Amino acid sequence: MIAPALYLAFVAATLALCIVPGPVVTFLVATGIAQGPRAALTGLAGSTTALTIHMILVVAGLAPLLAMLGTGADWLKFIGALYLVWLGVQAWRAPIETHDDLTPRRTHHAPRVLYRRGLLISLTNPKTLLFYAAFFPQFIDPNHAALPQFILLAISFITISLLSDGAYALAAGHLAPYLKGRRAQIIRNRATGILLSAAGLGLALTRR
């Protein structure tokens, strides 16, 4: 199985990434303000379903690939590390949304609609699978079988994401004012950019 130190590094990196608000959190907060925490949790069920689908695709695709490449997978991990840096630069330069963009409409939707929206917002993000493909291999111990490690990391990622997003969903009314301001968005973008770029640079240097 995965080395304890490597797993703890993965947990720390995942937690840091999950607590920085993104599109899913923005949707959950807006839903919570408009319809309450139960509606936000319904949307969370949809986004978590999409995340689970992504994890299955990552495990099914990357585990056999890394096992086939063996020690030759270092170049793939190096490319993944550089991609994390590129994502960090994009996050740093992300545009600031206006107040109207972040203010939810007072329209109530059925649970199935909220579930579907949460599912689609998470599922149709074109960058998500690319990010997972770059992120997960960095924490795979080449001295052990890749598949069990991927499964453990996937389950851990889903759990941490569920807890983090669930906290936002339940506290939506209280957190919304802090997420909508220009300064808050700048801090969010800068924090995300620094985290991703630092992780990518650090991992790229360790591959040299």
KOLZA-642067 format. One record per atom (N, C-alpha, C): atom name; y, x, z. Coordinates in steps of 0.02 Angstrom, whole numbers, padded with zeros to 5 digits. Layout:
<atoms>
    a        Y        X        Z
   CA        Y        X        Z
...
</atoms>
This chain:
<atoms>
    a        Y        X        Z
    N   -00061    00042    00000
   CA    00000    00000    00000
    C    00063    00043    00000
    N    00119    00011   -00003
   CA    00183    00046   -00007
    C    00198    00083    00058
    N    00230    00141    00052
   CA    00248    00180    00111
    C    00299    00142    00153
    N    00293    00144    00220
   CA    00339    00106    00264
    C    00413    00123    00251
    N    00429    00187    00242
   CA    00499    00206    00232
    C    00526    00177    00167
    N    00484    00177    00115
   CA    00505    00149    00051
    C    00514    00074    00055
    N    00470    00042    00093
   CA    00476   -00031    00101
    C    00539   -00050    00140
    N    00554   -00012    00193
   CA    00614   -00026    00231
    C    00677   -00016    00188
    N    00675    00034    00144
   CA    00732    00044    00099
    C    00739   -00015    00052
    N    00683   -00042    00029
   CA    00685   -00101   -00015
    C    00714   -00161    00022
    N    00693   -00172    00083
   CA    00717   -00228    00123
    C    00793   -00222    00134
    N    00815   -00162    00151
   CA    00887   -00151    00163
    C    00927   -00164    00099
    N    00903   -00138    00042
   CA    00939   -00147   -00021
    C    00940   -00221   -00041
    N    00883   -00254   -00033
   CA    00879   -00325   -00051
    C    00925   -00367   -00008
    N    00926   -00353    00057
   CA    00970   -00391    00102
    C    01043   -00381    00083
    N    01061   -00319    00068
   CA    01131   -00304    00049
    C    01150   -00342   -00015
    N    01103   -00346   -00062
   CA    01117   -00380   -00125
    C    01120   -00456   -00116
    N    01076   -00483   -00074
   CA    01071   -00555   -00067
    C    01131   -00585   -00029
    N    01160   -00547    00018
   CA    01214   -00575    00057
    C    01280   -00574    00019
    N    01283   -00538   -00037
   CA    01344   -00539   -00078
    C    01341   -00601   -00123
    N    01389   -00648   -00117
   CA    01385   -00711   -00155
    C    01384   -00700   -00230
    N    01341   -00739   -00263
   CA    01336   -00738   -00336
    C    01339   -00809   -00362
    N    01318   -00820   -00425
   CA    01321   -00888   -00455
    C    01281   -00940   -00416
    N    01222   -00922   -00392
   CA    01181   -00970   -00355
    C    01215   -00990   -00290
    N    01241   -00940   -00253
   CA    01275   -00955   -00190
    C    01337   -00998   -00202
    N    01375   -00983   -00255
   CA    01433   -01023   -00272
    C    01414   -01095   -00284
    N    01359   -01105   -00321
   CA    01334   -01173   -00334
    C    01314   -01208   -00270
    N    01278   -01172   -00226
   CA    01254   -01202   -00164
    C    01312   -01220   -00118
    N    01361   -01176   -00114
   CA    01419   -01190   -00071
    C    01458   -01251   -00098
    N    01469   -01252   -00164
   CA    01505   -01309   -00194
    C    01467   -01374   -00182
    N    01401   -01372   -00189
   CA    01360   -01432   -00178
    C    01363   -01453   -00105
    N    01360   -01404   -00060
   CA    01363   -01419    00011
    C    01428   -01452    00031
    N    01483   -01428    00002
   CA    01549   -01458    00018
    C    01553   -01529   -00008
    N    01527   -01540   -00068
   CA    01533   -01605   -00100
    C    01485   -01657   -00071
    N    01423   -01636   -00054
   CA    01371   -01684   -00035
    C    01336   -01669    00030
    N    01352   -01614    00062
   CA    01321   -01599    00126
    C    01264   -01549    00120
    N    01239   -01525    00178
   CA    01189   -01472    00178
    C    01122   -01493    00148
    N    01102   -01556    00155
   CA    01038   -01577    00126
    C    01039   -01570    00050
    N    01094   -01589    00019
   CA    01100   -01582   -00054
    C    01099   -01509   -00074
    N    01132   -01466   -00035
   CA    01132   -01394   -00049
    C    01062   -01366   -00044
    N    01024   -01388    00005
   CA    00955   -01364    00013
    C    00911   -01388   -00044
    N    00926   -01447   -00072
   CA    00889   -01470   -00131
    C    00902   -01424   -00190
    N    00965   -01405   -00199
   CA    00981   -01356   -00252
    C    00948   -01289   -00239
    N    00944   -01270   -00175
   CA    00911   -01208   -00157
    C    00837   -01209   -00175
    N    00805   -01267   -00168
   CA    00734   -01274   -00187
    C    00726   -01259   -00262
    N    00774   -01283   -00302
   CA    00770   -01269   -00374
    C    00780   -01196   -00390
    N    00830   -01164   -00359
   CA    00843   -01093   -00373
    C    00785   -01049   -00348
    N    00754   -01069   -00293
   CA    00697   -01031   -00267
    C    00636   -01038   -00312
    N    00628   -01096   -00342
   CA    00574   -01105   -00391
    C    00584   -01058   -00450
    N    00646   -01053   -00474
   CA    00661   -01008   -00529
    C    00649   -00936   -00510
    N    00668   -00918   -00449
   CA    00658   -00850   -00425
    C    00583   -00834   -00422
    N    00543   -00882   -00400
   CA    00471   -00871   -00397
    C    00442   -00860   -00467
    N    00467   -00898   -00516
   CA    00445   -00888   -00585
    C    00463   -00818   -00609
    N    00523   -00796   -00593
   CA    00544   -00729   -00612
    C    00500   -00676   -00580
    N    00483   -00686   -00516
   CA    00441   -00637   -00482
    C    00371   -00633   -00513
    N    00344   -00690   -00533
   CA    00279   -00690   -00566
    C    00281   -00652   -00631
    N    00335   -00662   -00670
   CA    00342   -00627   -00733
    C    00350   -00552   -00723
    N    00388   -00533   -00671
   CA    00397   -00462   -00657
    C    00332   -00429   -00637
    N    00296   -00461   -00591
   CA    00232   -00432   -00568
    C    00182   -00429   -00626
    N    00179   -00482   -00665
   CA    00130   -00484   -00720
    C    00146   -00434   -00774
    N    00211   -00420   -00784
   CA    00230   -00375   -00838
    C    00236   -00302   -00818
    N    00267   -00289   -00760
   CA    00280   -00220   -00741
    C    00221   -00184   -00709
    N    00183   -00220   -00669
   CA    00127   -00188   -00635
    C    00077   -00156   -00683
    N    00054   -00192   -00735
   CA    00008   -00160   -00783
    C    00042   -00103   -00821
    N    00107   -00110   -00836
   CA    00142   -00058   -00873
    C    00145    00007   -00834
    N    00164    00002   -00769
   CA    00169    00062   -00728
    C    00100    00093   -00717
    N    00050    00051   -00709
   CA   -00018    00077   -00700
    C   -00041    00114   -00762
    N   -00023    00090   -00821
   CA   -00043    00121   -00883
    C   -00006    00188   -00894
    N    00059    00189   -00875
   CA    00098    00250   -00886
    C    00084    00304   -00835
    N    00066    00283   -00774
   CA    00052    00332   -00721
    C    00113    00373   -00705
    N    00105    00439   -00701
   CA    00161    00483   -00684
    C    00214    00484   -00740
    N    00195    00462   -00799
   CA    00242    00460   -00855
    C    00293    00404   -00849
    N    00288    00364   -00795
   CA    00335    00308   -00786
    C    00402    00330   -00759
    N    00409    00395   -00743
   CA    00473    00418   -00715
    C    00531    00406   -00762
    N    00520    00413   -00828
   CA    00574    00402   -00876
    C    00596    00329   -00876
    N    00547    00283   -00866
   CA    00563    00212   -00863
    C    00605    00197   -00801
    N    00587    00228   -00745
   CA    00624    00218   -00684
    C    00694    00247   -00689
    N    00701    00303   -00726
   CA    00767    00333   -00735
    C    00812    00287   -00775
    N    00784    00257   -00828
   CA    00823    00209   -00867
    C    00843    00149   -00823
    N    00797    00127   -00781
   CA    00813    00072   -00735
    C    00869    00090   -00688
    N    00868    00151   -00662
   CA    00921    00174   -00617
    C    00989    00174   -00652
    N    00991    00197   -00715
   CA    01053    00197   -00753
    C    01077    00126   -00766
    N    01030    00080   -00777
   CA    01048    00010   -00788
    C    01081   -00019   -00725
    N    01057    00000   -00666
   CA    01088   -00023   -00604
    C    01160    00001   -00600
    N    01173    00062   -00621
   CA    01241    00088   -00622
    C    01285    00046   -00669
    N    01258    00030   -00728
   CA    01295   -00010   -00777
    C    01311   -00079   -00748
    N    01263   -00109   -00714
   CA    01275   -00174   -00682
    C    01329   -00168   -00629
    N    01329   -00112   -00593
   CA    01380   -00102   -00542
    C    01449   -00099   -00572
    N    01456   -00065   -00628
   CA    01521   -00061   -00662
    C    01543   -00131   -00685
    N    01496   -00170   -00712
   CA    01512   -00238   -00735
    C    01532   -00282   -00676
    N    01499   -00274   -00619
   CA    01516   -00314   -00560
    C    01586   -00296   -00535
    N    01603   -00231   -00536
   CA    01669   -00208   -00514
    C    01724   -00239   -00557
    N    01710   -00246   -00622
   CA    01760   -00271   -00670
    C    01756   -00346   -00681
    N    01715   -00381   -00642
   CA    01706   -00454   -00652
    C    01772   -00490   -00642
    N    01786   -00541   -00684
   CA    01850   -00577   -00679
    C    01854   -00620   -00616
    N    01914   -00633   -00594
   CA    01926   -00675   -00536
    C    01931   -00747   -00558
    N    01893   -00791   -00525
   CA    01894   -00862   -00543
    C    01954   -00897   -00511
    N    01979   -00947   -00545
   CA    02036   -00985   -00519
    C    02014   -01032   -00465
    N    02062   -01060   -00429
   CA    02046   -01107   -00376
    C    02010   -01168   -00403
    N    02031   -01191   -00463
   CA    01999   -01251   -00492
    C    01927   -01238   -00511
    N    01911   -01176   -00530
   CA    01842   -01160   -00548
    C    01795   -01164   -00489
    N    01822   -01151   -00429
   CA    01780   -01147   -00370
    C    01784   -01210   -00327
    N    01826   -01258   -00346
   CA    01833   -01319   -00307
    C    01784   -01371   -00333
    N    01736   -01394   -00292
   CA    01686   -01441   -00315
    C    01715   -01510   -00326
    N    01688   -01544   -00376
   CA    01707   -01613   -00387
    C    01669   -01658   -00338
    N    01703   -01708   -00314
   CA    01674   -01753   -00264
    C    01628   -01804   -00297
    N    01580   -01779   -00334
   CA    01532   -01823   -00368
    C    01464   -01812   -00337
    N    01430   -01867   -00320
   CA    01365   -01862   -00289
    C    01311   -01868   -00343
    N    01262   -01824   -00338
   CA    01207   -01823   -00386
    C    01141   -01835   -00350
    N    01093   -01863   -00388
   CA    01027   -01875   -00361
    C    00992   -01808   -00347
    N    00944   -01808   -00299
   CA    00909   -01746   -00282
    C    00877   -01712   -00342
    N    00849   -01751   -00388
   CA    00816   -01720   -00446
    C    00867   -01683   -00490
    N    00929   -01710   -00492
   CA    00981   -01677   -00531
    C    01002   -01612   -00498
    N    01008   -01612   -00433
   CA    01027   -01552   -00396
    C    00972   -01499   -00401
    N    00910   -01521   -00396
   CA    00854   -01474   -00403
    C    00854   -01443   -00472
    N    00864   -01484   -00524
   CA    00864   -01459   -00592
    C    00922   -01410   -00604
    N    00979   -01424   -00575
   CA    01036   -01380   -00584
    C    01024   -01312   -00550
    N    00997   -01314   -00489
   CA    00981   -01252   -00456
    C    00930   -01212   -00494
    N    00881   -01246   -00522
   CA    00829   -01213   -00562
    C    00859   -01180   -00624
    N    00901   -01217   -00660
   CA    00928   -01192   -00723
    C    00979   -01136   -00713
    N    01020   -01142   -00661
   CA    01070   -01090   -00648
    C    01036   -01023   -00636
    N    00982   -01024   -00599
   CA    00946   -00962   -00583
    C    00901   -00941   -00641
    N    00870   -00988   -00673
   CA    00820   -00973   -00724
    C    00851   -00947   -00789
    N    00909   -00972   -00806
   CA    00939   -00955   -00871
    C    00987   -00897   -00870
    N    00992   -00863   -00813
   CA    01034   -00804   -00810
    C    01002   -00747   -00849
    N    01030   -00725   -00905
   CA    00997   -00676   -00948
    C    00991   -00607   -00916
    N    01031   -00594   -00864
   CA    01029   -00528   -00833
    C    00977   -00523   -00777
    N    00951   -00579   -00754
   CA    00910   -00579   -00695
    C    00846   -00539   -00704
    N    00808   -00555   -00756
   CA    00745   -00519   -00767
    C    00757   -00445   -00780
    N    00810   -00429   -00816
   CA    00826   -00359   -00828
    C    00841   -00323   -00762
    N    00876   -00357   -00718
   CA    00891   -00327   -00653
    C    00827   -00314   -00613
    N    00784   -00364   -00609
   CA    00722   -00356   -00572
    C    00679   -00299   -00602
    N    00679   -00296   -00668
   CA    00640   -00244   -00702
    C    00667   -00174   -00687
    N    00732   -00170   -00673
   CA    00762   -00105   -00656
    C    00756   -00091   -00581
    N    00758   -00143   -00541
   CA    00761   -00135   -00468
    C    00693   -00121   -00437
    N    00644   -00160   -00454
   CA    00579   -00157   -00419
    C    00542   -00091   -00428
    N    00539   -00063   -00489
   CA    00500    00000   -00497
    C    00526    00058   -00454
    N    00590    00055   -00434
   CA    00617    00109   -00393
    C    00582    00116   -00326
    N    00550    00063   -00303
   CA    00520    00062   -00237
    C    00443    00061   -00239
    N    00416    00078   -00296
   CA    00343    00081   -00303
    C    00318    00152   -00289
    N    00272    00159   -00243
   CA    00243    00224   -00227
    C    00190    00241   -00280
    N    00200    00295   -00319
   CA    00153    00311   -00373
    C    00084    00333   -00347
    N    00079    00347   -00283
   CA    00015    00369   -00255
    C   -00032    00312   -00238
    N   -00008    00250   -00247
   CA   -00049    00192   -00232
    C   -00046    00143   -00290
    N   -00093    00096   -00290
   CA   -00097    00046   -00344
    C   -00032    00006   -00347
    N   -00008   -00005   -00408
   CA    00057   -00038   -00417
    C    00055   -00113   -00402
    N    00002   -00147   -00421
   CA    00000   -00220   -00414
    C    00009   -00245   -00343
    N   -00028   -00219   -00293
   CA   -00017   -00243   -00224
    C    00054   -00230   -00200
    N    00083   -00174   -00221
   CA    00151   -00159   -00201
    C    00200   -00208   -00231
    N    00192   -00224   -00295
   CA    00236   -00273   -00328
    C    00231   -00341   -00295
    N    00170   -00361   -00277
   CA    00161   -00426   -00244
    C    00198   -00428   -00178
    N    00191   -00374   -00138
   CA    00225   -00371   -00073
    C    00301   -00373   -00082
    N    00327   -00334   -00130
   CA    00399   -00332   -00142
    C    00425   -00400   -00166
    N    00386   -00432   -00210
   CA    00406   -00498   -00236
    C    00410   -00550   -00181
    N    00359   -00552   -00139
   CA    00358   -00600   -00083
    C    00416   -00586   -00035
    N    00428   -00522   -00022
   CA    00482   -00503    00023
    C    00550   -00523   -00006
    N    00558   -00512   -00072
   CA    00622   -00528   -00104
    C    00634   -00603   -00102
    N    00583   -00642   -00116
   CA    00590   -00716   -00114
    C    00609   -00738   -00043
    N    00576   -00710    00007
   CA    00589   -00730    00077
    C    00660   -00713    00098
    N    00682   -00652    00083
   CA    00750   -00631    00102
    C    00802   -00673    00065
    N    00791   -00685    00001
   CA    00837   -00725   -00038
    C    00841   -00796   -00012
    N    00783   -00824    00004
   CA    00781   -00893    00030
    C    00819   -00899    00095
    N    00810   -00851    00140
   CA    00845   -00853    00205
    C    00920   -00843    00196
    N    00939   -00796    00153
   CA    01010   -00783    00142
    C    01045   -00842    00108
    N    01017   -00866    00053
   CA    01047   -00922    00018
    C    01045   -00985    00060
    N    00991   -00993    00099
   CA    00986   -01052    00143
    C    01041   -01052    00196
    N    01058   -00993    00221
   CA    01112   -00988    00271
    C    01178   -01010    00240
    N    01190   -00988    00178
   CA    01251   -01010    00143
    C    01251   -01085    00132
    N    01193   -01111    00112
   CA    01188   -01183    00098
    C    01203   -01225    00161
    N    01177   -01203    00218
   CA    01186   -01241    00280
    C    01257   -01235    00308
    N    01288   -01178    00295
   CA    01355   -01166    00322
    C    01409   -01173    00269
    N    01394   -01209    00215
   CA    01439   -01213    00157
    C    01510   -01234    00175
    N    01516   -01284    00215
   CA    01582   -01309    00231
    C    01625   -01258    00267
    N    01594   -01217    00308
   CA    01631   -01167    00345
    C    01645   -01104    00304
    N    01600   -01088    00258
   CA    01607   -01026    00220
    C    01651   -01033    00157
    N    01657   -01094    00132
   CA    01691   -01105    00068
    C    01761   -01074    00065
    N    01803   -01084    00116
   CA    01871   -01056    00111
    C    01871   -00980    00103
    N    01821   -00948    00131
   CA    01818   -00874    00128
    C    01791   -00849    00061
    N    01757   -00893    00024
   CA    01728   -00873   -00040
    C    01774   -00887   -00099
    N    01824   -00931   -00089
   CA    01865   -00953   -00145
    C    01928   -00913   -00155
    N    01951   -00877   -00105
   CA    02013   -00840   -00111
    C    02008   -00781   -00158
    N    02065   -00762   -00187
   CA    02067   -00706   -00233
    C    02044   -00642   -00199
    N    02069   -00630   -00138
   CA    02050   -00569   -00102
    C    01975   -00567   -00088
    N    01947   -00625   -00070
   CA    01875   -00628   -00055
    C    01834   -00612   -00118
    N    01857   -00637   -00175
   CA    01820   -00623   -00238
    C    01825   -00549   -00256
    N    01883   -00520   -00246
   CA    01891   -00448   -00260
    C    01845   -00407   -00216
    N    01843   -00424   -00152
   CA    01799   -00388   -00106
    C    01726   -00397   -00126
    N    01708   -00458   -00146
   CA    01640   -00471   -00169
    C    01622   -00429   -00229
    N    01667   -00428   -00278
   CA    01654   -00389   -00339
    C    01649   -00314   -00325
    N    01695   -00290   -00283
   CA    01695   -00218   -00268
    C    01632   -00200   -00228
    N    01614   -00242   -00180
   CA    01555   -00227   -00139
    C    01492   -00226   -00182
    N    01485   -00276   -00226
   CA    01427   -00278   -00270
    C    01425   -00218   -00316
    N    01483   -00200   -00344
   CA    01486   -00143   -00389
    C    01467   -00078   -00355
    N    01493   -00068   -00295
   CA    01478   -00007   -00258
    C    01404   -00004   -00239
    N    01377   -00059   -00216
   CA    01306   -00060   -00195
    C    01260   -00044   -00254
    N    01272   -00077   -00311
   CA    01228   -00067   -00368
    C    01236    00003   -00397
    N    01298    00026   -00403
   CA    01309    00092   -00432
    C    01282    00147   -00387
    N    01293    00140   -00322
   CA    01267    00190   -00275
    C    01191    00192   -00276
    N    01161    00133   -00278
   CA    01088    00131   -00280
    C    01062    00163   -00344
    N    01094    00147   -00400
   CA    01072    00176   -00464
    C    01081    00251   -00466
    N    01139    00276   -00444
   CA    01152    00348   -00444
    C    01103    00385   -00397
    N    01094    00356   -00338
   CA    01048    00388   -00291
    C    00978    00392   -00317
    N    00955    00338   -00347
   CA    00887    00338   -00373
    C    00881    00383   -00435
    N    00933    00386   -00476
   CA    00931    00430   -00535
    C    00927    00503   -00514
    N    00964    00521   -00462
   CA    00964    00590   -00439
    C    00896    00610   -00409
    N    00864    00562   -00375
   CA    00799    00578   -00346
    C    00745    00585   -00398
    N    00757    00559   -00459
   CA    00708    00564   -00513
    C    00713    00630   -00551
    N    00766    00668   -00538
   CA    00776    00730   -00577
    C    00726    00783   -00558
</atoms>
